Each structure stands twice: as C-alpha cells, then as structure tokens.
Amino acid sequence: MKPEFLSTIGLPLIVESTNEFRRDYNRSDLKVAGIVFNIVTNSREAMASKREIKALARQYEWPWFEEEISFSDSYTRSVREISSIMDTRYARASTTDEFRAFAEAFSRTISL
C-alpha cells in the first residue's frame, strides 16, 4: 500500500471487498497476511498517511509488515528491461535488500 491519502480511503474498500469475498464464496478461512508499505518516501504526507493507515489496520484487525519498500527509479527501469528488480542492472543493493527482507517476512508469516 502506498502511504498516501488515497490509500486511507482505499483500505476500508479493500476490507469490504475481502469480507464480501469471504461471505459470497464461503471462505471464512481467508486471512490477510498483512499490509506492506511500498513506494515509501520520507515526506510528511507519507509519514502521516502511514500513521492513518496503521490506525485503520488496527481498527480492522489487519496486521502490517515492518519491512517496507522504498521508492526507487529501478522499478520502471526493470520493467523496461523486462526483468525482475533483482536482476536489473540499475537496482541498488539497498533496493534489492528491502525486497529480500520483505519476501522473508512474508514467507515466515504465511508459513505459520
């Protein structure tokens, strides 16, 4: 979830859609692994939006990951090269490290 105001509007809609899916398809076993913040910057808007999104997540009892994915120009470059962010020649080690850290956290979360 990108930490911006529109995400604070979108999260309740995602919760509603998830609940409808559970109900319509009799999938009470469907669980949310967590919210991951991506395209993160250090702007005041991003910081305020992260606080608001986390407050909403607590309200809906949705977890979030501490691991975040920062903004990087490497994303569009990797798409242009038709390669993953891990393989693009433009990606910095810090960028790929964030993806690895999130992937490991996600893997631990869903394997419980």
C-alpha positions as CSV (number, residue, x, y, z in Angstrom):
1,M,0.0,0.0,0.0
2,K,1.5,3.3,-1.0
3,P,1.4,5.6,2.1
4,E,-0.7,8.4,0.7
5,F,-4.2,9.9,1.5
6,L,-5.9,7.9,-1.2
7,S,-4.8,4.7,0.5
8,T,-6.6,5.7,3.7
9,I,-9.7,5.9,1.6
10,G,-9.0,2.6,-0.2
11,L,-8.2,0.4,2.8
12,P,-11.8,0.3,4.0
13,L,-12.9,-0.6,0.5
14,I,-10.4,-3.4,0.4
15,V,-11.7,-4.6,3.8
16,E,-15.2,-4.5,2.5
17,S,-14.3,-6.4,-0.7
18,T,-12.4,-9.1,1.3
19,N,-15.4,-9.6,3.6
20,E,-17.8,-9.9,0.7
21,F,-15.5,-12.5,-0.9
22,R,-15.4,-14.5,2.3
23,R,-19.2,-14.3,2.5
24,D,-20.0,-14.9,-1.2
25,Y,-17.6,-17.8,-1.6
26,N,-17.9,-19.3,1.9
27,R,-14.3,-18.7,2.6
28,S,-14.1,-17.9,6.3
29,D,-10.6,-19.4,6.2
30,L,-9.3,-16.5,4.1
31,K,-6.8,-14.4,6.1
32,V,-4.9,-11.3,5.4
33,A,-1.2,-11.7,5.8
34,G,-0.6,-8.0,6.3
35,I,-0.2,-4.6,4.7
36,V,3.1,-3.8,3.1
37,F,4.0,-0.2,2.5
38,N,5.7,0.4,-0.8
39,I,6.9,3.3,-2.8
40,V,7.7,4.8,0.6
41,T,9.3,8.2,0.9
42,N,10.2,10.3,3.9
43,S,7.8,13.1,3.1
44,R,5.5,14.4,5.8
45,E,2.5,13.2,3.8
46,A,3.8,9.7,3.6
47,M,4.5,9.6,7.4
48,A,1.1,11.0,8.2
49,S,-0.6,8.5,5.9
50,K,1.3,5.6,7.3
51,R,0.0,6.5,10.8
52,E,-3.5,6.8,9.5
53,I,-3.3,3.5,7.6
54,K,-1.9,1.7,10.7
55,A,-4.8,3.2,12.8
56,L,-7.3,1.8,10.3
57,A,-5.5,-1.5,10.2
58,R,-5.7,-1.8,13.9
59,Q,-9.4,-1.0,13.7
60,Y,-10.0,-3.8,11.2
61,E,-7.5,-6.1,13.0
62,W,-5.3,-6.3,9.9
63,P,-1.6,-6.7,10.6
64,W,1.1,-4.8,8.7
65,F,4.7,-5.6,7.9
66,E,7.5,-3.6,9.5
67,E,9.5,-4.3,6.3
68,E,8.9,-1.6,3.8
69,I,9.8,-1.0,0.1
70,S,11.2,2.5,-0.6
71,F,10.6,4.4,-3.7
72,S,13.2,3.6,-6.5
73,D,13.6,4.6,-10.1
74,S,14.8,1.0,-10.6
75,Y,11.1,-0.3,-10.7
76,T,10.3,1.3,-14.1
77,R,13.8,0.5,-15.4
78,S,13.3,-3.2,-14.5
79,V,10.0,-3.2,-16.4
80,R,11.6,-1.6,-19.4
81,E,14.3,-4.3,-19.3
82,I,11.6,-6.9,-18.8
83,S,13.4,-8.3,-15.8
84,S,12.8,-8.5,-12.1
85,I,14.1,-5.8,-9.7
86,M,16.6,-8.4,-8.5
87,D,18.1,-8.7,-12.0
88,T,18.0,-5.2,-13.3
89,R,21.4,-3.6,-13.7
90,Y,20.1,-0.3,-12.2
91,A,18.9,-1.6,-8.8
92,R,21.0,-0.6,-5.8
93,A,21.8,-3.2,-3.2
94,S,19.6,-1.4,-0.7
95,T,16.6,-1.7,-3.0
96,T,17.0,-5.5,-3.5
97,D,17.8,-5.9,0.2
98,E,14.4,-4.4,1.0
99,F,12.6,-6.8,-1.3
100,R,14.5,-9.8,0.2
101,A,13.7,-8.7,3.7
102,F,10.0,-8.3,2.9
103,A,10.0,-11.7,1.0
104,E,11.5,-13.4,4.0
105,A,9.0,-11.8,6.4
106,F,6.1,-12.6,4.1
107,S,7.3,-16.2,3.9
108,R,7.5,-16.5,7.6
109,T,4.1,-15.1,8.0
110,I,2.3,-17.4,5.7
111,S,4.1,-20.5,6.8
112,L,2.6,-20.3,10.3
